[in-house]
């Protein structure tokens, strides 16, 4: 049995400011995901994730609650599984986790480029965290950055 969509994102718009910049966030993400599927190293799996489009105050709350940091963030990722568990999973449908994004930070950054590009950089960064990438060590940062750049090249 072939499953048509191998990565499926549920996009939750919590702050309506997002709709000023992206008319239909759900459709926007679906189109982008179709283009980046080839970067999925676990090809036979169907991944599900949630993307929360929110604001600084919610980001501050989430950062405090889950990371004990009293500040806002551009993107937060909440993986459902460790990298090892992700690779061990035999079922075909895997819930990767959640990504939360701050409208204000992405909008501010987009003043020097464009909103779609900044948005794509952030949700892709979050997506890679869900897949087990991190940037704690310089070597890991370089691997993650290289992967982000490859994905962005496909999108733009």
N, C-alpha and C positions, 0 to 999 in steps of 0.2 A: 504494500500500500504506500503510495507516495503522498506525503503531506505537502500541500502547496506552499504554505507560509512557514518557513522554518524559524523565523524569529517574529514574535508577535508582541507588540507593545500596547499597553492600555495607557492612554494619555489622560491625566486628570488635570483640568484647568481650575486651579483654586483661586487664582487672581486674574480678574478680567482684563487687566492691562496687556496680558499676553495676546489676547485677540486683536489688539490694535496693530500688532506687528506680524502675527501669523493668523491668517483668517480661519483655517481649519487645522489646528495642531495635530489632531489624530491622523488625518490624511497626509499632512506634511511628513510626519515621522514614518508612516507606512511606506511612502515613496522612497525615503532615504534608506530605510532598512532593506528594502528590496535590492538596492545598489550595493550594500555592504555585506550581504550574506556570505560572500566568498571568503570573508575574513574569519568566519566561524570555523575553528579548528575541529569542532566535534560535529561534523557534517550530518550525521544520521540523527541528530537530536533536534527536537523542536523546543526552542527557548521561548519563555514567556517572561515579561518584565513589566513594571509599572513606572511611568515617568510622571512625577508631580511637578506641575508648573505653578510655582508659588512666589512668595516675596521674602524680603529680608527678615521680617519679624518671625515668620514660620521657620525660616532657615536657622535663625538664632535659637529658637526653641528646640528644633531637632538636633542642632549641634550640641547644645547644653545637655539635653536629655540622653543622647546616645554616645557622645564623645567627651562630655564634660568640659566643653569649651564655650565660654561666654561671649561668642561673637558670631556674626553671620558668616556665610560661606557662599561661593558661587555655585558649587555643585556638591552634593553629598550622595554617596552610594551606600546602599545597605544590602550587601550580598546575602542571599539565602543559604548558600553553601560555600564551604572552603574550596580552594582550588583542587585539593586532593579528592574531596567528595564529589566534586563536579565531574572529574575524570572517571571516577568509579561508578557513577550512576549508570544503570543499565536501562531504566525506563526511557521511553522516547520523548516524553514531555517533561521538561524541567523548568521550574520557576526560578529564574536567576536572582531576582530581588527587585529592589526599588531604587530609583534615582530621583532626587529632588533638585530643582534648579531655581535660582533667584532671578526674578525679572529685573530688579533694579541694577544688580551688578552686570548682568549681560547687556542691558540697555546702555549703561554708562560706558562699557567697553566698546560697544558698537559705534560710538561717536567717531572713533578712529578707523573703523572698517565698515562692516555692515551687520545688521542684527542677525540675519540668517547664519552667516559665517560664525559669529560668536556663539550663537545658540548651538550650532552643530558641533563646534569644538567642545563645548561643555557636556552635552549629552553623550557624545562619543567617549569622552574622558570617563564619564560615569559608567558607561556600558563596559569599557575595558576593565574598570575596577570590579564589576560584577563577574567578569570572566577570569579574575584572579591577578590581573596586572597591578603593580603598585610602583611607587617612586620613592621608597624609603632610602634606597642606595642609589648612587649615581648610575651604576650599570643598569639597574632596573628602570630608572628614569629614562635612560637613553633608549632602551627597548620599547618602553611604553610610548615615548614621544615619536619614535620611528613608525610604530604601528598607527598612531593617531594621524601622522602626516600622510601615510599611505592611504588610509581611509578617506581623509579629506581630499586627496588628489582624485579619488574615484568620484567623489561628490561634486567637485568643482572643475 
